[in-house]
Structure formats: C-alpha cells, structure tokens
Amino acid sequence: MATIRSRRCAWLLQASLWSAGGCGGEPPAPRFTEPRVLGGQSVDASVLNRGAEVYRVRCATCHGPEGAGDGPGARGMRNPPTDFRAGRFRLSAPDGGLPSDEVLDSVIREGRVEQGMPPWPGLLPEDRNAVVQFLKTFSDRWSAQEAES
C-alpha cells in the first residue's frame, strides 16, 4: 500500500510540475558556447543548452537551479534530492565511481519513487540524453574521469 501511495504522490508531483512548467519564467540565455569533455566524451554546447532548459523546466523544482538538491519541491521530502555538485549518486558504481549514461537515463525515465524521484517516461530520448549530459556540468568529477561502463 505504501508503494502505491508513493507512486501516486510521485505521479501527482510530476503532473503538477509538468502543467506548471517547472520553475516557469523566460528561458535563460544559452549557458554554453563551446563543447565540453564530460565523462571522457565531448558534448556539444547545443546538447548542454538543451539539457539546461529541460532541467530548468522539469528538474530544478526539486534539485535546485544549481543542482544542490535544494529546490522548493525538496522541502519536506524524506529523502532529499541528489546534490549533483558533489558528483556522488545513490546509484554510483560500487567503488564510488561515476554512473554510466545508461544508469542516469534509467533514473530519469523510470524514476525512483521510493526515494521521491518521479518517473519521466514521456521525455523524448534526446531530452533525457541532454539532461544526462547537463547534469555532468555540476561536478568537476565528470571532467576529471570517465563514467563506469
């Protein structure tokens, strides 16, 4: 029963954020003008800017505008959202290494309802990939090492 309630709450949160347009407001000017090497791969600025916009609309409400896990939607959550700045993830590799793009994509697509993360199955694969790449910009760990395979 608790799982059903958690899923319902996550779904309602997702639906309210989607309909409210996330944080709202005008999109900011592009943050990135050049590609960056993140997790051992070059990521084009257009992908990072797309990820920044999707993140602003869909993720910043809980994870915060700077990825600190301190967005207004995080208040009162039993498990605070991930602080992306630390480059530490609940689903990191066993040795504490960085998660793969596939793992991050799975978390976005399927959510982790028991942790308070709603699923976002309706996001286009390109948008999920862009968010995955953008998340890497919050921590210098992604510039210093490659993700696990």
N, C-alpha and C positions, 0 to 999 in steps of 0.2 A: 504493500500500500504506500509506504514511504517513497518507493521508487516512482510509482505512478504520480504521486503528488509532486515530487521533484521534477519529473519530466514536464508535467503540466505547468509548473511555475517557470521553468526554463523556456518553454514554448511561449507562454504569455509575455515573458520579458522580451524574447526575440520579436514577437509580433508587435509589441508596443514600441520597441526601438525602431523596427523597420518602418512602421507607419509614421513615427515621429521624425524620421530622417536622422536618427542618431543624435549627434550634438547640434545639428542644424547650422544655420548661418551660411554665409558665402564660402565657397571653396577658397582655400588659401592659394597664393601664388606657388608655382612649382618649387619644391624644395631642392630638387636635384637637377643639375645641368650636365653632369658627366657620369659615365658608368662607374660602378664601384665593384671591387672584388670582395665578395662576401661568401664565406664558407668554401673558399677555393674556386669560385666561379665568378666570371664577370657578369654583372647585372646591369642592363641598360637603364639609363635615367628615366626613360618613359615608363618602364615597368615599375620602378621605385615610386614615381609620382602617381601612377595608377594605384599602387598599393597604399600610398599615403592617403589618397582620397577615400578608398574603400574603408580603410582603418578609421579614418575620421568619422565616417558615417555609421559604421557598424560596430566598431570595437572600442573607440575612445570613451564611450559612456561608462564602461567598466574598467578598462585597462588604463585610462587616462591619456591625455593628449601627448605626453612624453613617455608613455609606456611604463609608468611607475606602478601600475595597479591601483591607482588612487582616484579613478573616475567617480562621479557621483553615484553611479549604479553599484559601486563596490560597497557603499555604506551598508552595514548590517549583514553582509554576506558572511556566512560561517567560515568559508574558505576564501581568503582574499584572492583576487585575480593575480596572475603571474606578473611579476615585475620584470619586464623584458630587458631593462637596463643591466641587470645582473648577468644575463646570459645563462641563467640556470632555469631548467624546466623540470616539471614534475615527471615528464616522460623522457628525460635525457637518457643517454646511453648509461649502462650500469657503472661505468668508470667516471661518470660525471661529464662525459663529452657532450658535444652539441648534438641535438637530434637531427635526423635527416629531414629533407623537404617533405618526404612522404609521410613521416610521423606528424609534422606540423600541419600538413594538409588534412590528414585524417582527423586531427583535433578540431580543426575549423569545420570540416564537413559533418562530422559525427557528434561533435561536442563532447563534453564530459559532464553530463547533467549532475552526477553525484558531487561534482566539485563546483557547480554553479555556472558552468560554461554551456550556453545553449548551442545546439547544432545549427549550422548554416548550410543546409543541403541545397538551397536554391541559388547560392552564389555560383556564377559561372566559373569553370575551371581556371580561366585566365585571371579572374579576380582573386580566386583563392591563391594562385601562384604569386600574384603581385603582392598580396598581403604577406605571404610567407617570406618573400624577399625583403619587403619593407620592415618586417619585424626584426630582421637581422641588423638593421641600421641602428637599433637602440643600444647594442652592446658591441664594444671593441673586440670581444671574443671571436666574433664572426670574421673579423679582418685578420685575426692572428692565426686561425686554424681552420681546418676543414671539418665539415659535419661528418658524423658516422654514416656509413653506407647502409 
